[in-house]
Amino acid sequence: MRGLRQLLVVSTMNFRNLRRRLDSSLVAMVGFAGVVLVVVAILSIRAGFQATLVATGSPNVAIVLRGGSGTEVNSVLGGNSGFIIGQAPGVAQNVSGAVLSPELLVQISLKKRGSGAESNVSFRGITADALLVHAKVRIVAGRMFTPGLNQVIVGADATRLFQGLQLGDVLRAGRYHWRVVGVFDDGGGLHNSEIWTSLPVLQGAYQRGNSVSSVYVQLANPGAFDAFKQSLTHNPQLNVSVQRESEYFADQAGGLSLFIGIVGGIIAVLMGGGAVFGAVNTMYAAVAARTPEIAMLRALGFGRFPVLCSVLLEGLALGLIGGVCGGILAYLLFNGFEATTFNQFTVMAFRFAVTLRLLVLGILYALIMGLLGGILPGLRAVRVPIAASLRQT
């Protein structure tokens, strides 16, 4: 209890004297805030990208690709694949039969709004059952395309990102011209960056016969996946890979997520080192200014431990204030900020996500920086000889 009372007295004295060294303390806090702002902003890119891909997938839906293809862009399945897949155990059924969606995915080049730079866009051919499998998709403007006609519906993000994708516009792709008749939203997922049309028309435009890129399958229940996968992978008529839709899109995020995590870690270490160095200088200056006070307290019987802890508490306080300020700025500036990236050579839109977890991690990192910034100055404070310090008064 005696040591705790001493710590309280010394810490109170330190915080009361903060006004006399406000300039140097602000420098340290701004440094901590800057580090947290940058690190949280970078990691929010990864969080937003992952959230977009995860929002696209469902554990109740399986995606079937050609074996070894890895992605829809590289996959080609024969036209009879859908019928065989629909006979597998675990497939949901309705009055029309198996609930599945054979789909063709091709890439087209369009100009981006503002810059005019050309980028790839996913152009997907679907059937009427696609909306049963992609349950989050909703038409938010216009109407659904008419099967068999050169009409398209466009994802909400694609409409904002690219030229010529407004309602009523006509775009040229493949051998045909296509009229935009509707805009859809899939709940913030990857498909928001795509263009959809009738599967037979897209097959004809790109001379794909009756082949498709993938088959999306609604499962009877999530537990039916293992039996469904085993049935298809052991079927000699097929050469396919089977994944849950949620796992497939999570895997697509893996490479970019790892890259952003590494870059964010490097920046955190480099900037954090600079912030700690600034905090060390700030705390050294504070300790030097209070050397006579510390010596007087030591002469009155205050122990070294309360003095050391008071310096560390000051560093933690500066880190906490800087971390909270940096986190608030990161949230206000970057949360929901729209950006684009390439996923398998296709532009996709996503939004930065400054999550509670990232804010907590940023504040914890600021506290660690503040603690590290106070260790050396605190050790110096308790090692200065009492007699020599008292002679400075």
N, C-alpha and C positions, 0 to 999 in steps of 0.2 A: 504493500500500500504506500510506503514511503517513497519508493521509486516512481510509482504512478503519479503521486502528488507532485513530485519534482518535475516529471515529464510534462504535466499539465501546466505548471508555472512557466517553465522554459518555453514551451510551445506557444502559450498565450503571449509571452513577451515577443517572440519571433514574429507572430502574425500582426501584432500591434505595430511593429516597426516596418511592416511591408511598405507603408506609404513613403518611407524615406528612401526606398530603393525600388520604387515603382517602375522606373524605366527599364532597369535590368530584368526585373521579374516579367514585365510585359514581353521583352525579347524572348525569354524562355518559353512563355506560354504561346506566343505566336509561332515559334518553332515547332512546338508539340502539335498545335492546331494544324499547321501546314502539312506535317507528316501524316496525321490522321486523315485529313482531307484527301490527299493524293492516294494514299493506300486504300482507303474505303472506296474512292471513286473507281480505282482500277479493279478491285475485287468485285464491285457491283456490276461490272461488265460480265464477268463470269457468272455471277448469280442470275443476272437477267437472261443471258444466253441459255443457261441450263433451264431456267423456269419456262422459257419459250418452248424448248424441245420437250420438256416433261409435260407441259400443258397439251402438246400435240398427241401424246400417246395415252393409251388406256390399257390396263391389265386385262380387260375383258375382250380385247381385240388382238388377234395374231396377224403377223405379216409374213407372207410366203414369198421368197425370192429364189432365183436360180442359185443352185449350190455354188459357193465360192465367189459370188458376185460382190457381196458386201453392202452394196447400195442399190437403190432402185434405178439410178442412172445407168448402171452397168448390167442390170438384170434383164434377161429375155426369157419369157415363158411361152410355151406353145398355147394355141387357142383352146385346146381341150383340157388344159390344166385346171381351169376353174371347175369343170364338171367333176373331175377326179377328186379335187380338194373338197368339194362340197359333200362327197360321200364319206369323208373321214369322220370318226367318232368325235363328239364334243362340239360339233358345229351347231350353232343356234338355228332353229327352224321357225318359219312362219307359214302362212297359208300358201305362199308361192314357192316354198322349198327352203333351201339353205340360204342363210343370210350372209352373203359375201359380196365383195366388190373387186372384180378384175379391173386393173387400172394401167394405163400407159403413160409414161413420163418422158417428155422430150424437153430439150432446152432451146429457148429462142433468145435473141438479142434485142433489147429495147433500150432507148435512151432515158437516162435518169432526169428527173425534174431538176431544174436549176443548173446543174453542171453540163448536161447534154452528153455526158460520158455513157458509153454503151456497156451494159451489164447483162449477164445471163439471168433469165427468169424461167422458172419451172412451169411448163404447160402440161396439164394433166387431163387425160381422157377418162371419163367415168361413165357409169350406168346409173339408172334411177335408184338402184339399191345402195349406191354410195352413201346417201344421206342416212340410211339406216345404220351403217357401220360407223360413219363419222358423225356421231350423234351431236357433237357440239356445234356443227355448222348451221348457221342461220342466215337467210337472205335478209339483208338490212336495207337494201335499196333496189328498186327495179323488180325483176322477177327471175325465176329459174329459166335456163335456156330450154328451147324446144328440142327434144332428141331428134337427131338426123339433120338438123340445120346448122349452118355455119354461125353459131352464136356461142358466146362465152359469158361466164360469170367470173368476176375478178375479186381476189382477196382485198380486204379493206386496206392493208398496208401497201399492197402493190398499186392500188389506185393512187395513194399519196406519193409513192416513190417514183413512178414511171410516167412518161408522157404517153398520151393516146389510150389511156385505160379508163376514161370517164364514161359514164352512162351515155350511150348513143355513139361513142367513137367507133371507128373501124380500124382494125390493125391487120397488117399483112404478116402471115406466118405460114411456112410450108408452101403449098400450091394454092392456098385460098386466102380470101379476105374474111375477117371475122368481125361481127358486130357485138359490142359490149351491151348486154341486156340486164345485167344485175351485178350487185356487189354483195359479197358474203363475209361473214366473220365466224371464226372457229374458236372463239374464246381466248384469243391471244397466242395461238399456236403457230407452228411453222407454215401451215397452209394459208395463212393470211397473206403470204408473199407470193402466192401462186395464181395461175389462171386455169380455170376448169372449163371443159367442153364435153360434148358427146363423144364417147369412146369410138364408135365406128367411124365418125367423121374425122377424128384425129388420126386414126389408123390409115384412112385413105389419103389424108393430106401428106403423110410422111411415108406412104407405101410400106406399111408395116404388116400387111396382111391381116391375120387375126391374132397376132402375137400381142402380149402385154408385158409390162415390166414387173408387176407384183399383183398379188391377190390379198386383199384385206378380208379377214374372216372374223365375224362376231361369234365368240364362244358362248356355249350354253351357260357356263359359269367359269370364273377364273381357275377353278381346280381342274377343269377339263383340258387345260393346255398340254400337260405331259402326255396324255393319251393321244391327243391330236397330233402333236409333234412326232411322237414315235411312229404313228401310223403312216405319216407322210415320208419321213426320212427312211423308213424301211420298205417303202413301196418301189418295186423295180421299174415302174412306169415313169417315175419322177426322179429328177436330180435337183433337190430343193434344200434350202435352209429355212428354218422356221424360228421366229422370235416373237415374244410379246411385243406389241407395238410400243409400249412404254420403254422396254429395254432397248429396242432398236434405236429410238430417237435419243435415249440417254447415251448410248454408245457413240452416236454421231457427234455429241458434244464433248466427248472425251479429249480429243487432241487439242482443241482450242482452249478448253478449261485448264488442261495441264500447262499449256503455254502461258496463259494469263496468270495462273498461280505462281509459276516460276518468276515471271517478270515482276509481279506484285511483291514477291518475297525479296527479290534483289533490291527493288526500289525501297522497300520498307527498311532493309538493313542499312543501305547507303544513307538514306535521308534520316533514319533513326540515329545513326552514328553522329551525323552532323548536329541533330537536335540535342543529343546527350552531351556533346562537346560544349554547345552553347549553355546548357543547363549547368554543367560543371563550372564554367567561368562565372556564371551568375551566382552560384552558391558559394564559390571561393570568395567572390567579392563581398557577399553577405557575411560570411564567416570572418573575413578580415576586418570588416567594419565593426563587428561585434566582439572582437577578440577581448577587449577589456571587460565587457559585460560577462562574457563566458568565464573569464578568469576570476572575476568577483564571485560569481555563483559557485565556482569550484572551491574558492577559498571559504565560502560559507557552508560548505559541506555537500553541495550537489554532486552526484556521481557522474562518471563518464557516460554511462549508458543513457540516462535521460537526455543529456546534451546531444549525444549522437542521434538518438531517436527523434529529437526535435528537428534536427537538420533534415533527416530523411522524410519526416512528415511534411516539411515545407516543400521538398522536392515532389512528394506525392500530390500535394495540393496544387502545385503549379501544373503537374501532369494531368490531374483530373480536370481542372478548368480548361486547359488547352485541348484535351481530348474531347470534352463535351462540346466546346465551341467548334472544333473541326468536324465532329460528327453531325452537328446541326447544319453546318454549311454544306457538307457533302449531301445530306438529305435534301436540302432546299435546292441545290444546284443540279443534282444528278439523278435523283430518284424519278423514274418515269421518262428520263431523257431518251429519245428515240435514236437508234443507230442502225447500221446495217453491217453485215459481215458476209463472207463467202462460206457456204456450206456445200461441199462437193461441187465446187465451181458455180454455184448458184447463189445469187444475192438473196439473203433473208433478213427481214426486219426483226428487231427485238428492242427491248427497253431496259435501261439500267435499273437494277433493283437494289436499293440501299436498304437491306433488311435489318431487323433488330439484331440478328446475330452479328452482322458486320459492324454495327454501331458498338455493340458490346466489345467485340474484338479490338476495335480501334481505341476505345477508352482504356481497355486493359493494356494495350501496347503503350499508350501514353503514360499510364501509371508506372509501367516497367522502365520507360525512359526517364521519368522523373525520379524513380528510386535509384537508378544507376547514376543519374546526375548528382545525387546527394551523398553517395557513399564516400567518395574521396574527400570532399570538403568536410563531411562530418567526422571522418577519421582525423583530419588535420585539426579540427576544433578541439578534440579531446586529447591530442598529443602535445599541444602547445604548453610549455612550462608555465605554471601559474605565476611564479615570481617574475619572470620576464614579461609576461603579459600585463601584470599589475603596474609595472614601471611605465607602461605606455599611457596610463590614465593621467 
